Amino acid sequence: MNKYISEFIGTAILFGAVIGSGIMGSILSPDDSGLILLYNSLVTSFVLYFLIASFQEYSSHFNPVVSLAFLLDKKISTNTFFVYVIIQILGAITGVLIANYLFGIENVEFSEKDRSGSNLFISEIIATFGLVLFILISKKENIAFIVASYIGAAYWFTSSTSFANPAGTIGRTFSDTFAGISPESILFFCIAQVIGSLMAFILYKNFYKKQ
């Protein structure tokens, strides 16, 4: 059970931190979206690093499209994949609701933050493509640093601020705060993320994977 517990706790902490740092940034710098994004990206990077480094021995996907790539690479079973996806989604929602509570916000408050447009769709494809590819081609001992630094950077070089995670996308609809996303944008983002993951796996399988 430790791998399932790790996926739940890790995903909950990750998205609790994403939402919580966005709220705190909005409190500290209410009129400066650049500073809020800086707080948000730094906290996300730090949290990703310590979560992956801590849980990697057990399981540290925290992301359905990462689990999808591992399924396609035959590193996890189909049953494990589906359990992971359910756990990751529940973990993300739990973390977001806890963050709402900690900052005195309505526990369930659906986001009204619209994130739509072809540029955001392509942005999520690129963000997810990079994340999954670098996980697949990197040495295990380097993954925590690589994922943390990549996502921290992708916050700034993608117009979507690099969600790159269907579970997190779903979870973030439950908070009408800086890092939230409206329910209407969920499918749009998740499709882009799956496309990005599949593209990364195809490239990895054909050009990087050792036969």
Helices and strands as residue ranges (DSSP letters): H 2-28, H 33-55, H 64-72, H 78-102, H 118-137, G 140-142, H 143-157, H 166-171, G 172-174, G 183-185, H 186-203, I 204-208
